[in-house]
Amino acid sequence: MLWWYALLSIADVLSLWFQWPGLHSIFKPLLMPALAITYLWYCRHHIQRPNNLLLLTLGLAWIGDILLLFTHFNTGFFLGGLTAFLLMQCAYAWLFFRHAPRSNTKILRLGIIAFAILDFVTILMVYLWPALGNMHLPVLVYALAINVMLFAACYNGLNRSSRHHFSGMGILGALLFVLSDSILAIQHFRPVCSTAAGDVLVMGTYTAAQALIIFHLSKPVTQRLVLVS
């Protein structure tokens, strides 16, 4: 079933590359429903109960996707989309923390990760700040939220056994999500490349990130490991 989502993602990216906005408006709203159906099929195939909060995150992403299609009409659509994705990031962070197995992960490792994430947020905000206008607070709050999600994904991944097939999938998905939204923010406020190239990078990383995160969180944690530095 995942190939349906993959095909839609490729079709949407191609519509952006060739600048066919009509097709993009059709494909983009289909992405999250396709991923939700794929997740439900996965749960049924593996005889496990679907996580309602995980489905809610996809619903919030779907709302955000649709609202961001209309940002050229009114900045209110951008704020609405940002709010939907903010709630989604909070839900993802909660799920990553909740599904992390207990272990004795060294504080030093998490401290280094937290410091690196904080540095990235600071650099990005310093770059964007002069162009944000009255969007300073919303963008700052969202930047903090998505990077908390990244920290949660790292915490979750580090606490899973390295032998676990899905141990790094959530981290990679979270990194791609941060990359996607960072490019989106730069393209929206201080563009540095063509619109088509920027949109392709945003959607390519976004669709991959969503799939990686969903299937990481859909896998039950069956192993625990005490990590040492």
N, CA, C and O of each residue as an XYZ file, in Angstrom:
916
protein
N       0.817     -1.221      0.000
C       0.000      0.000      0.000
C       0.854      1.275      0.000
O       0.400      2.333     -0.437
N       2.081      1.164      0.490
C       2.924      2.355      0.568
C       3.217      2.934     -0.816
O       3.486      4.128     -0.949
N       3.163      2.102     -1.826
C       3.485      2.592     -3.165
C       2.471      3.621     -3.660
O       2.808      4.470     -4.485
N       1.221      3.553     -3.162
C       0.228      4.575     -3.512
C       0.696      5.950     -3.022
O       0.654      6.941     -3.750
N       1.134      5.970     -1.786
C       1.631      7.223     -1.208
C       2.883      7.689     -1.939
O       3.044      8.879     -2.209
N       3.773      6.746     -2.260
C       5.005      7.102     -2.975
C       4.699      7.690     -4.348
O       5.308      8.682     -4.750
N       3.763      7.086     -5.064
C       3.396      7.591     -6.391
C       2.789      8.984     -6.303
O       3.120      9.857     -7.106
N       1.901      9.201     -5.334
C       1.307     10.522     -5.161
C       2.368     11.565     -4.817
O       2.322     12.697     -5.298
N       3.324     11.163     -3.976
C       4.402     12.087     -3.601
C       5.233     12.475     -4.811
O       5.542     13.651     -5.007
N       5.595     11.487     -5.623
C       6.384     11.758     -6.833
C       5.596     12.642     -7.793
O       6.141     13.582     -8.371
N       4.310     12.335     -7.959
C       3.468     13.134     -8.858
C       3.379     14.577     -8.376
O       3.416     15.508     -9.180
N       3.262     14.761     -7.060
C       3.163     16.120     -6.517
C       4.472     16.876     -6.716
O       4.460     18.048     -7.092
N       5.600     16.212     -6.466
C       6.904     16.858     -6.659
C       7.104     17.239     -8.129
O       7.618     18.316     -8.429
N       6.696     16.353     -9.041
C       6.819     16.658    -10.464
C       5.939     17.835    -10.871
O       6.327     18.650    -11.709
N       4.751     17.918    -10.273
C       3.859     19.048    -10.590
C       4.484     20.371    -10.148
O       4.264     21.408    -10.774
N       5.270     20.329     -9.059
C       5.958     21.539     -8.608
C       7.145     21.868     -9.507
O       7.395     23.031     -9.822
N       7.865     20.840     -9.912
C       9.041     21.065    -10.756
C       8.656     21.671    -12.103
O       9.321     22.575    -12.609
N       7.564     21.150    -12.671
C       7.118     21.650    -13.966
C       6.143     22.823    -13.836
O       5.614     23.326    -14.827
N       5.920     23.247    -12.576
C       5.083     24.409    -12.279
C       3.669     24.261    -12.853
O       3.186     25.084    -13.630
N       3.040     23.170    -12.428
C       1.644     22.910    -12.775
C       0.811     23.055    -11.492
O       0.477     22.053    -10.861
N       0.478     24.278    -11.107
C      -0.213     24.506     -9.822
C      -1.550     23.787     -9.701
O      -1.947     23.394     -8.604
N      -2.249     23.614    -10.824
C      -3.526     22.915    -10.767
C      -3.370     21.474    -10.303
O      -4.150     20.996     -9.479
N      -2.371     20.786    -10.827
C      -2.120     19.397    -10.426
C      -1.624     19.329     -8.982
O      -1.979     18.415     -8.237
N      -0.804     20.301     -8.599
C      -0.331     20.339     -7.207
C      -1.502     20.495     -6.243
O      -1.516     19.883     -5.175
N      -2.479     21.310     -6.617
C      -3.664     21.512     -5.775
C      -4.507     20.242     -5.657
O      -5.277     20.089     -4.709
N      -4.359     19.338     -6.618
C      -5.082     18.060     -6.580
C      -4.303     17.026     -5.773
O      -4.869     16.341     -4.921
N      -2.992     16.914     -6.045
C      -2.186     15.858     -5.432
C      -1.906     16.106     -3.949
O      -1.950     15.176     -3.144
N      -1.619     17.350     -3.591
C      -1.206     17.632     -2.213
C      -2.261     17.243     -1.170
O      -1.906     16.636     -0.160
N      -3.555     17.571     -1.377
C      -4.553     17.171     -0.371
C      -4.772     15.657     -0.272
O      -5.396     15.183      0.678
N      -4.266     14.903     -1.240
C      -4.439     13.448     -1.221
C      -3.335     12.734     -0.455
O      -3.470     11.556     -0.126
N      -2.240     13.442     -0.167
C      -1.072     12.789      0.413
C      -1.329     12.214      1.799
O      -1.084     11.029      2.025
N      -1.815     13.024      2.726
C      -2.005     12.551      4.101
C      -3.118     11.498      4.209
O      -2.955     10.533      4.955
N      -4.258     11.649      3.483
C      -5.229     10.546      3.491
C      -4.629      9.234      2.979
O      -4.921      8.165      3.514
N      -3.791      9.318      1.941
C      -3.143      8.110      1.417
C      -2.221      7.489      2.452
O      -2.171      6.267      2.590
N      -1.487      8.332      3.183
C      -0.593      7.815      4.222
C      -1.396      7.229      5.387
O      -0.997      6.220      5.969
N      -2.516      7.854      5.726
C      -3.375      7.332      6.797
C      -3.941      5.964      6.415
O      -3.970      5.051      7.240
N      -4.387      5.822      5.174
C      -4.910      4.535      4.706
C      -3.811      3.480      4.727
O      -4.054      2.332      5.101
N      -2.610      3.867      4.327
C      -1.473      2.949      4.353
C      -1.177      2.511      5.780
O      -0.900      1.338      6.030
N      -1.234      3.458      6.720
C      -1.003      3.128      8.132
C      -2.071      2.180      8.664
O      -1.751      1.229      9.378
N      -3.325      2.424      8.327
C      -4.406      1.545      8.770
C      -4.253      0.141      8.180
O      -4.507     -0.856      8.855
N      -3.836      0.075      6.915
C      -3.582     -1.228      6.291
C      -2.446     -1.950      7.000
O      -2.507     -3.161      7.209
N      -1.407     -1.202      7.369
C      -0.270     -1.778      8.087
C      -0.725     -2.353      9.425
O      -0.341     -3.463      9.795
N      -1.546     -1.592     10.146
C      -2.043     -2.065     11.443
C      -2.877     -3.328     11.287
O      -2.742     -4.267     12.071
N      -3.732     -3.350     10.284
C      -4.570     -4.530     10.055
C      -3.718     -5.735      9.668
O      -3.963     -6.849     10.130
N      -2.722     -5.509      8.822
C      -1.862     -6.596      8.363
C      -1.040     -7.177      9.512
O      -0.775     -8.379      9.543
N      -0.635     -6.319     10.461
C       0.176     -6.770     11.591
C      -0.648     -7.011     12.851
O      -0.101     -7.212     13.936
N      -1.963     -6.988     12.694
C      -2.901     -7.277     13.790
C      -2.578     -6.421     15.018
O      -2.326     -6.940     16.105
N      -2.590     -5.126     14.823
C      -2.386     -4.216     15.936
C      -3.395     -3.077     15.842
O      -3.854     -2.714     14.759
N      -3.722     -2.532     16.990
C      -4.720     -1.474     17.046
C      -4.121     -0.151     16.585
O      -3.039      0.218     17.041
N      -4.798      0.575     15.690
C      -4.280      1.886     15.240
C      -4.199      2.872     16.395
O      -5.039      2.860     17.295
N      -3.206      3.704     16.364
C      -3.028      4.748     17.367
C      -3.825      5.972     16.935
O      -3.524      6.593     15.915
N      -4.839      6.311     17.717
C      -5.717      7.430     17.346
C      -4.972      8.762     17.302
O      -5.274      9.618     16.470
N      -3.997      8.937     18.199
C      -3.244     10.193     18.199
C      -2.379     10.296     16.945
O      -2.181     11.384     16.405
N      -1.869      9.161     16.490
C      -1.083      9.165     15.257
C      -1.959      9.544     14.059
O      -1.529     10.280     13.170
N      -3.184      9.036     14.049
C      -4.125      9.403     12.988
C      -4.496     10.884     13.086
O      -4.688     11.550     12.069
N      -4.596     11.389     14.309
C      -4.899     12.810     14.505
C      -3.780     13.684     13.948
O      -4.047     14.728     13.353
N      -2.525     13.266     14.137
C      -1.408     14.046     13.598
C      -1.499     14.135     12.077
O      -1.205     15.179     11.495
N      -1.901     13.051     11.441
C      -2.059     13.075      9.987
C      -3.220     13.971      9.578
O      -3.163     14.637      8.545
N      -4.278     13.986     10.397
C      -5.395     14.880     10.135
C      -4.984     16.336     10.241
O      -5.409     17.164      9.434
N      -4.158     16.657     11.236
C      -3.662     18.029     11.390
C      -2.753     18.410     10.224
O      -2.810     19.532      9.722
N      -1.912     17.462      9.800
C      -1.039     17.719      8.649
C      -1.866     17.956      7.392
O      -1.535     18.813      6.573
N      -2.942     17.190      7.246
C      -3.826     17.348      6.089
C      -4.461     18.740      6.075
O      -4.526     19.390      5.031
N      -4.926     19.191      7.242
C      -5.502     20.540      7.349
C      -4.450     21.592      7.005
O      -4.719     22.539      6.267
N      -3.238     21.407      7.557
C      -2.166     22.349      7.265
C      -1.803     22.390      5.790
O      -1.573     23.459      5.225
N      -1.756     21.211      5.170
C      -1.446     21.137      3.737
C      -2.447     21.943      2.909
O      -2.067     22.683      2.003
N      -3.714     21.788      3.231
C      -4.757     22.479      2.478
C      -4.695     23.988      2.702
O      -4.785     24.762      1.748
N      -4.544     24.407      3.953
C      -4.503     25.842      4.247
C      -3.316     26.521      3.572
O      -3.433     27.655      3.108
N      -2.177     25.840      3.514
C      -0.991     26.444      2.907
C      -1.102     26.577      1.394
O      -0.299     27.270      0.770
N      -2.086     25.921      0.806
C      -2.315     26.092     -0.631
C      -2.868     27.481     -0.965
O      -2.790     27.936     -2.106
N      -3.431     28.149      0.061
C      -4.125     29.417     -0.182
C      -3.413     30.622      0.434
O      -4.018     31.679      0.614
N      -2.130     30.462      0.756
C      -1.407     31.560      1.412
C      -1.286     32.797      0.522
O      -1.111     33.907      1.025
N      -1.380     32.610     -0.797
C      -1.264     33.771     -1.686
C      -2.521     34.640     -1.647
O      -2.507     35.768     -2.139
N      -3.614     34.120     -1.061
C      -4.836     34.912     -0.935
C      -4.812     35.783      0.313
O      -5.227     36.941      0.287
N      -4.317     35.201      1.411
C      -4.384     35.901      2.688
C      -3.365     35.288      3.647
O      -3.200     34.068      3.672
N      -2.680     36.121      4.437
C      -1.700     35.603      5.387
C      -2.365     34.786      6.493
O      -1.700     34.021      7.191
N      -3.676     34.951      6.652
C      -4.394     34.163      7.645
C      -4.314     32.672      7.362
O      -4.291     31.858      8.285
N      -4.271     32.318      6.080
C      -4.131     30.906      5.722
C      -2.769     30.371      6.156
O      -2.659     29.216      6.568
N      -1.736     31.200      6.068
C      -0.409     30.786      6.512
C      -0.403     30.562      8.017
O       0.163     29.583      8.502
N      -1.032     31.470      8.754
C      -1.115     31.316     10.210
C      -1.922     30.077     10.588
O      -1.564     29.356     11.519
N      -3.013     29.833      9.860
C      -3.816     28.644     10.124
C      -3.034     27.366      9.861
O      -3.082     26.424     10.652
N      -2.312     27.342      8.741
C      -1.496     26.176      8.432
C      -0.391     25.985      9.458
O      -0.092     24.862      9.864
N       0.213     27.094      9.874
C       1.277     27.035     10.879
C       0.741     26.485     12.200
O       1.415     25.703     12.871
N      -0.467     26.894     12.566
C      -1.077     26.398     13.802
C      -1.353     24.911     13.736
O      -1.098     24.185     14.697
N      -1.880     24.447     12.598
C      -2.150     23.014     12.430
C      -0.868     22.200     12.541
O      -0.848     21.152     13.187
N       0.194     22.676     11.917
C       1.466     21.954     11.983
C       2.118     22.077     13.357
O       2.833     21.171     13.785
N       1.878     23.187     14.052
C       2.374     23.334     15.418
C       1.762     22.262     16.318
O       2.471     21.602     17.079
N       0.450     22.093     16.226
C      -0.224     21.056     17.020
C       0.265     19.668     16.628
O       0.418     18.793     17.480
N       0.511     19.469     15.338
C       1.020     18.179     14.868
C       2.401     17.896     15.452
O       2.671     16.774     15.879
N       3.278     18.901     15.474
C       4.620     18.706     16.022
C       4.559     18.383     17.513
O       5.322     17.548     17.998
N       3.665     19.033     18.232
C       3.494     18.736     19.659
C       3.042     17.289     19.863
O       3.520     16.605     20.768
N       2.120     16.830     19.016
C       1.642     15.458     19.104
C       2.759     14.469     18.776
O       2.903     13.453     19.457
N       3.542     14.752     17.749
C       4.663     13.882     17.397
C       5.672     13.809     18.544
O       6.153     12.728     18.884
N       5.990     14.966     19.139
C       6.939     14.988     20.245
C       6.440     14.122     21.401
O       7.203     13.353     21.984
N       5.162     14.254     21.724
C       4.570     13.436     22.785
C       4.669     11.953     22.460
O       5.002     11.146     23.328
N       4.381     11.592     21.214
C       4.437     10.187     20.811
C       5.867      9.646     20.865
O       6.083      8.508     21.282
N       6.830     10.444     20.451
C       8.230     10.002     20.511
C       8.656      9.766     21.954
O       9.282      8.750     22.253
N       8.327     10.689     22.850
C       8.680     10.519     24.252
C       7.948      9.318     24.854
O       8.535      8.524     25.590
N       6.666      9.200     24.532
C       5.840      8.145     25.114
C       6.281      6.752     24.663
O       6.202      5.796     25.434
N       6.748      6.634     23.409
C       7.117      5.333     22.864
C       8.605      5.016     23.003
O       9.096      4.057     22.407
N       9.315      5.814     23.784
C      10.729      5.522     24.022
C      10.852      4.514     25.160
O      10.280      4.727     26.230
N      11.581      3.428     24.953
C      11.775      2.459     26.034
C      12.645      3.049     27.131
O      13.441      3.954     26.880
N      12.494      2.544     28.333
C      13.303      3.016     29.445
C      14.733      2.509     29.297
O      14.971      1.354     28.944
N      15.680      3.406     29.576
C      17.088      2.998     29.505
C      17.915      3.980     30.309
O      17.402      4.961     30.846
N      19.194      3.699     30.380
C      20.113      4.569     31.111
C      20.954      5.410     30.141
O      22.170      5.523     30.293
N      20.297      5.983     29.168
C      21.002      6.827     28.210
C      21.739      7.951     28.944
O      21.162      8.625     29.798
N      22.995      8.144     28.612
C      23.793      9.155     29.285
C      23.262     10.563     28.982
O      22.928     10.888     27.843
N      23.196     11.381     30.028
C      22.717     12.749     29.902
C      23.597     13.545     28.942
O      23.116     14.444     28.252
N      24.898     13.210     28.900
C      25.834     13.950     28.054
C      25.414     13.895     26.595
O      25.463     14.909     25.898
N      25.004     12.727     26.126
C      24.598     12.585     24.732
C      23.403     13.473     24.408
O      23.389     14.182     23.402
N      22.405     13.420     25.279
C      21.211     14.230     25.048
C      21.528     15.719     25.174
O      20.934     16.543     24.479
N      22.451     16.059     26.048
C      22.846     17.446     26.219
C      23.515     17.994     24.965
O      23.256     19.127     24.560
N      24.380     17.184     24.352
C      25.049     17.597     23.115
C      24.026     17.795     22.004
O      24.100     18.764     21.247
N      23.067     16.869     21.910
C      22.018     16.981     20.891
C      21.191     18.239     21.115
O      20.918     18.986     20.176
N      20.790     18.472     22.370
C      19.989     19.657     22.694
C      20.753     20.938     22.353
O      20.172     21.893     21.837
N      22.049     20.954     22.642
C      22.868     22.135     22.352
C      22.955     22.368     20.845
O      22.852     23.507     20.387
N      23.144     21.292     20.068
C      23.228     21.417     18.614
C      21.911     21.928     18.028
O      21.908     22.772     17.131
N      20.795     21.412     18.540
C      19.480     21.849     18.064
C      19.244     23.317     18.391
O      18.746     24.072     17.556
N      19.603     23.720     19.607
C      19.435     25.118     20.016
C      20.282     26.044     19.154
O      19.847     27.138     18.795
N      21.488     25.605     18.825
C      22.338     26.406     17.944
C      21.693     26.577     16.576
O      21.706     27.668     16.004
N      21.127     25.489     16.056
C      20.491     25.559     14.742
C      19.307     26.529     14.760
O      19.163     27.355     13.859
N      18.467     26.425     15.782
C      17.304     27.325     15.892
C      17.772     28.779     15.960
O      17.190     29.652     15.315
N      18.814     29.034     16.733
C      19.328     30.400     16.884
C      19.819     30.960     15.554
O      19.495     32.090     15.190
N      20.607     30.157     14.828
C      21.139     30.601     13.532
C      20.006     30.876     12.542
O      20.010     31.890     11.844
N      19.030     29.952     12.492
C      17.910     30.123     11.563
C      17.102     31.372     11.892
O      16.742     32.134     10.995
N      16.816     31.584     13.179
C      16.008     32.731     13.567
C      16.751     34.050     13.348
O      16.138     35.050     12.974
N      18.057     34.057     13.578
C      18.846     35.264     13.319
C      18.789     35.609     11.840
O      18.701     36.781     11.475
N      18.840     34.583     10.981
C      18.785     34.814      9.534
C      17.408     35.323      9.100
O      17.308     36.222      8.265
N      16.344     34.742      9.673
C      14.989     35.090      9.244
C      14.445     36.356      9.903
O      13.578     37.024      9.339
N      14.945     36.686     11.085
C      14.346     37.730     11.930
C      14.059     39.040     11.203
O      12.956     39.566     11.350
N      14.995     39.598     10.425
C      14.714     40.900      9.791
C      13.552     40.874      8.799
O      12.963     41.914      8.503
N      13.223     39.683      8.284
C      12.179     39.597      7.252
C      10.839     39.107      7.794
O       9.887     38.967      7.026
N      10.742     38.846      9.094
C       9.531     38.228      9.643
C       8.380     39.209      9.856
O       7.221     38.798      9.893
N       8.682     40.482      9.994
C       7.604     41.457     10.205
C       6.830     41.159     11.481
O       7.411     41.064     12.563
N       5.496     41.011     11.346
C       4.675     40.718     12.523
C       4.553     39.215     12.791
O       3.712     38.791     13.584
N       5.387     38.416     12.134
C       5.340     36.964     12.309
C       6.432     36.448     13.235
O       6.669     35.242     13.292
N       7.095     37.331     13.955
C       8.198     36.915     14.818
C       7.782     35.829     15.805
O       8.403     34.768     15.872
N       6.724     36.102     16.571
C       6.316     35.172     17.621
C       5.824     33.836     17.059
O       6.283     32.791     17.521
N       4.897     33.824     16.070
C       4.441     32.532     15.535
C       5.571     31.669     14.974
O       5.607     30.461     15.210
N       6.484     32.281     14.238
C       7.582     31.517     13.641
C       8.535     31.008     14.721
O       9.011     29.876     14.640
N       8.816     31.826     15.723
C       9.690     31.399     16.812
C       9.083     30.229     17.583
O       9.772     29.253     17.882
N       7.795     30.328     17.902
C       7.123     29.243     18.633
C       7.148     27.952     17.824
O       7.410     26.876     18.361
N       6.872     28.069     16.524
C       6.873     26.870     15.684
C       8.276     26.287     15.568
O       8.445     25.068     15.609
N       9.279     27.141     15.423
C      10.660     26.665     15.320
C      11.064     25.902     16.576
O      11.731     24.871     16.492
N      10.663     26.403     17.732
C      10.955     25.707     18.981
C      10.217     24.372     19.050
O      10.778     23.368     19.489
N       8.950     24.364     18.612
C       8.143     23.146     18.678
C       8.714     22.038     17.799
O       8.828     20.895     18.241
N       9.071     22.368     16.562
C       9.567     21.326     15.656
C      10.922     20.803     16.116
O      11.248     19.637     15.893
N      11.711     21.664     16.756
C      13.002     21.197     17.234
C      12.890     20.424     18.544
O      13.747     19.591     18.838
N      11.861     20.680     19.326
C      11.556     19.805     20.460
C      11.167     18.429     19.941
O      11.550     17.408     20.513
N      10.398     18.407     18.846
C      10.046     17.132     18.217
C      11.294     16.388     17.764
O      11.389     15.172     17.932
N      12.260     17.118     17.186
C      13.516     16.497     16.762
C      14.270     15.929     17.956
O      14.802     14.821     17.883
N      14.319     16.669     19.046
C      14.976     16.178     20.261
C      14.282     14.916     20.767
O      14.939     13.953     21.164
N      12.945     14.930     20.749
C      12.183     13.760     21.192
C      12.477     12.546     20.309
O      12.585     11.423     20.801
N      12.606     12.783     19.005
C      12.924     11.693     18.087
C      14.313     11.127     18.375
O      14.509      9.913     18.333
N      15.271     11.998     18.664
C      16.623     11.546     19.006
C      16.614     10.760     20.315
O      17.270      9.725     20.430
N      15.868     11.255     21.295
C      15.735     10.543     22.571
C      15.138      9.155     22.351
O      15.610      8.163     22.907
N      14.099      9.107     21.533
C      13.443      7.833     21.222
C      14.401      6.891     20.502
O      14.514      5.718     20.859
N      15.092      7.410     19.484
C      15.982      6.565     18.697
C      17.164      6.055     19.492
O      17.551      4.895     19.347
N      17.754      6.910     20.341
C      18.899      6.497     21.140
C      18.520      5.426     22.157
O      19.352      4.603     22.538
N      17.266      5.438     22.595
C      16.826      4.485     23.594
C      16.361      3.157     23.002
O      15.993      2.241     23.737
N      16.378      3.056     21.684
C      16.033      1.789     21.035
C      17.310      1.039     20.686
O      18.356      1.636     20.430
N      17.200     -0.261     20.682
C      18.365     -1.082     20.369
C      18.861     -0.798     18.965
O      18.050     -0.621     18.056
N      20.164     -0.750     18.761
C      20.738     -0.538     17.436
C      20.424     -1.702     16.505
O      20.526     -1.576     15.285
N      20.041     -2.834     17.087
C      19.672     -3.982     16.274
C      18.231     -3.904     15.796
O      17.803     -4.690     14.951
N      17.482     -2.945     16.348
C      16.086     -2.775     15.966
C      16.018     -2.124     14.591
O      16.648     -1.091     14.364
N      15.274     -2.705     13.691
C      15.257     -2.256     12.293
C      14.809     -0.799     12.155
O      15.214     -0.115     11.216
N      13.978     -0.323     13.086
C      13.399      1.010     12.960
C      14.086      2.040     13.863
O      13.567      3.144     14.026
N      15.227      1.710     14.447
C      15.827      2.576     15.452
C      16.189      3.965     14.929
O      16.077      4.948     15.661
N      16.626      4.055     13.660
C      17.027      5.352     13.138
C      16.005      6.011     12.242
O      16.216      7.133     11.782
N      14.894      5.329     11.985
C      13.909      5.851     11.046
C      13.245      7.122     11.561
O      13.036      8.066     10.799
N      12.920      7.153     12.828
C      12.275      8.330     13.405
C      13.197      9.536     13.418
O      12.761     10.655     13.148
N      14.477      9.316     13.731
C      15.442     10.413     13.738
C      15.591     10.995     12.341
O      15.567     12.212     12.162
N      15.747     10.111     11.341
C      15.874     10.580      9.956
C      14.627     11.338      9.523
O      14.725     12.377      8.869
N      13.442     10.820      9.888
C      12.198     11.503      9.542
C      12.111     12.883     10.171
O      11.702     13.843      9.519
N      12.499     12.982     11.447
C      12.455     14.271     12.140
C      13.449     15.252     11.530
O      13.138     16.434     11.380
N      14.649     14.771     11.173
C      15.645     15.629     10.547
C      15.142     16.163      9.201
O      15.322     17.337      8.876
N      14.509     15.276      8.427
C      13.967     15.706      7.139
C      12.841     16.719      7.326
O      12.689     17.643      6.528
N      12.048     16.537      8.395
C      10.955     17.477      8.665
C      11.511     18.861      8.996
O      11.019     19.873      8.499
N      12.545     18.892      9.842
C      13.176     20.169     10.179
C      13.776     20.808      8.937
O      13.659     22.018      8.743
N      14.417     20.005      8.095
C      14.991     20.518      6.853
C      13.900     21.084      5.949
O      14.051     22.172      5.394
N      12.799     20.343      5.802
C      11.697     20.780      4.950
C      11.123     22.110      5.415
O      10.941     23.028      4.614
N      10.838     22.214      6.709
C      10.216     23.439      7.215
C      11.201     24.606      7.242
O      10.804     25.764      7.117
N      12.482     24.296      7.405
C      13.487     25.365      7.357
C      13.566     25.948      5.954
O      13.625     27.166      5.784
N      13.568     25.077      4.947
C      13.582     25.546      3.559
C      12.315     26.338      3.261
O      12.363     27.374      2.598
N      11.171     25.839      3.760
C       9.896     26.522      3.551
C       9.936     27.936      4.140
O       9.503     28.896      3.504
N      10.460     28.049      5.357
C      10.536     29.365      6.011
C      11.465     30.303      5.241
O      11.148     31.475      5.037
N      12.604     29.779      4.817
C      13.551     30.606      4.069
C      12.946     31.052      2.742
O      13.069     32.214      2.354
N      12.287     30.115      2.046
C      11.673     30.452      0.759
C      10.524     31.443      0.917
O      10.281     32.271      0.038
N       9.825     31.351      2.038
C       8.674     32.238      2.248
C       9.124     33.644      2.649
O       8.531     34.630      2.211
N      10.163     33.742      3.473
C      10.542     35.050      4.006
C      11.801     35.640      3.360
O      11.871     36.849      3.137
N      12.797     34.793      3.058
C      14.041     35.282      2.458
C      14.518     34.295      1.396
O      15.524     33.615      1.597
N      13.808     34.208      0.262
C      14.115     33.196     -0.752
C      15.534     33.323     -1.294
O      16.040     34.421     -1.529
N      16.164     32.149     -1.486
C      17.545     32.124     -1.976
C      17.686     31.321     -3.274
O      18.767     31.274     -3.861
N      16.589     30.687     -3.723
C      16.639     29.946     -4.983
C      15.288     30.078     -5.679
O      14.366     30.693     -5.142
N      15.173     29.505     -6.866
C      13.933     29.620     -7.625
C      12.776     28.985     -6.871
O      12.968     28.082     -6.057
N      11.579     29.467     -7.151
C      10.394     28.939     -6.472
C      10.224     27.455     -6.723
O       9.924     26.706     -5.793
N      10.411     27.009     -7.965
C      10.223     25.603     -8.307
C      11.199     24.720     -7.540
O      10.800     23.705     -6.968
N      12.486     25.102     -7.524
C      13.493     24.312     -6.825
C      13.202     24.252     -5.328
O      13.312     23.192     -4.713
N      12.830     25.388     -4.746
C      12.512     25.422     -3.324
C      11.311     24.558     -2.987
O      11.329     23.818     -2.004
N      10.262     24.651     -3.803
C       9.054     23.859     -3.558
C       9.324     22.363     -3.675
O       8.788     21.569     -2.902
N      10.155     21.979     -4.642
C      10.499     20.564     -4.813
C      11.250     20.053     -3.583
O      10.970     18.957     -3.098
N      12.192     20.834     -3.083
C      12.937     20.434     -1.882
C      12.020     20.324     -0.675
O      12.134     19.386      0.114
N      11.115     21.277     -0.531
C      10.191     21.267      0.611
C       9.298     20.031      0.584
O       9.202     19.317      1.582
N       8.642     19.769     -0.552
C       7.707     18.659     -0.624
C       8.413     17.308     -0.643
O       7.911     16.337     -0.077
N       9.572     17.240     -1.288
C      10.304     15.975     -1.319
C      10.724     15.528      0.069
O      10.558     14.362      0.428
N      11.267     16.453      0.848
C      11.690     16.119      2.212
C      10.487     15.925      3.137
O      10.516     15.083      4.035
N       9.440     16.702      2.915
C       8.231     16.611      3.758
C       7.538     15.254      3.619
O       7.208     14.619      4.621
N       7.318     14.812      2.386
C       6.611     13.542      2.183
C       7.426     12.369      2.709
O       6.870     11.425      3.271
N       8.749     12.426      2.528
C       9.607     11.369      3.061
C       9.582     11.382      4.587
O       9.527     10.327      5.219
N       9.624     12.572      5.177
C       9.624     12.702      6.639
C       8.363     12.121      7.250
O       8.437     11.377      8.229
N       7.218     12.445      6.695
C       5.961     11.946      7.243
C       5.916     10.413      7.223
O       5.521      9.790      8.208
N       6.317      9.814      6.110
C       6.283      8.356      5.998
C       7.230      7.714      7.005
O       6.864      6.738      7.660
N       8.442      8.250      7.137
C       9.430      7.681      8.060
C       8.953      7.760      9.511
O       9.086      6.799     10.268
N       8.401      8.904      9.887
C       7.931      9.085     11.268
C       6.758      8.156     11.569
O       6.731      7.503     12.612
N       5.797      8.098     10.662
C       4.613      7.267     10.888
C       4.993      5.806     11.051
O       4.500      5.140     11.960
N       5.851      5.303     10.196
C       6.172      3.881     10.273
C       7.174      3.569     11.375
O       7.267      2.425     11.820
N       7.915      4.561     11.815
C       8.731      4.370     13.025
C       7.831      4.222     14.252
O       8.004      3.307     15.057
N       6.874      5.131     14.378
C       6.000      5.108     15.546
C       4.986      3.966     15.500
O       4.415      3.612     16.532
N       4.755      3.391     14.336
C       3.798      2.289     14.239
C       4.399      0.963     14.674
O       3.672     -0.003     14.908
N       5.737      0.911     14.786
C       6.401     -0.328     15.177
C       6.479     -0.427     16.688
O       7.054      0.457     17.324
N       5.911     -1.491     17.299
C       5.981     -1.635     18.748
C       7.421     -1.777     19.227
O       8.261     -2.366     18.547
N       7.689     -1.232     20.402
C       9.013     -1.370     20.996
C       9.063     -2.704     21.734
O       8.349     -2.906     22.716
N       9.904     -3.604     21.260
C       9.993     -4.937     21.871
C      11.345     -5.194     22.524
O      11.524     -6.198     23.215
N      12.307     -4.281     22.305
C      13.630     -4.465     22.866
C      14.020     -3.242     23.677
O      13.612     -2.123     23.362
N      14.801     -3.453     24.709
C      15.310     -2.350     25.493
C      16.823     -2.508     25.612
O      17.338     -3.626     25.600
N      17.517     -1.413     25.726
C      18.965     -1.449     25.740
C      19.487     -0.362     26.659
O      18.978      0.759     26.646
N      20.499     -0.682     27.458
C      21.160      0.317     28.272
C      22.333      0.861     27.464
O      23.258      0.120     27.130
N      22.295      2.143     27.153
C      23.315      2.761     26.314
C      24.413      3.360     27.191
O      24.148      3.873     28.278
N      25.608      3.287     26.713
C      26.727      3.871     27.428
C      27.454      4.822     26.505
O      27.425      4.651     25.287
N      28.095      5.807     27.061
C      28.804      6.789     26.245
C      30.235      6.327     26.028
O      31.011      7.014     25.362
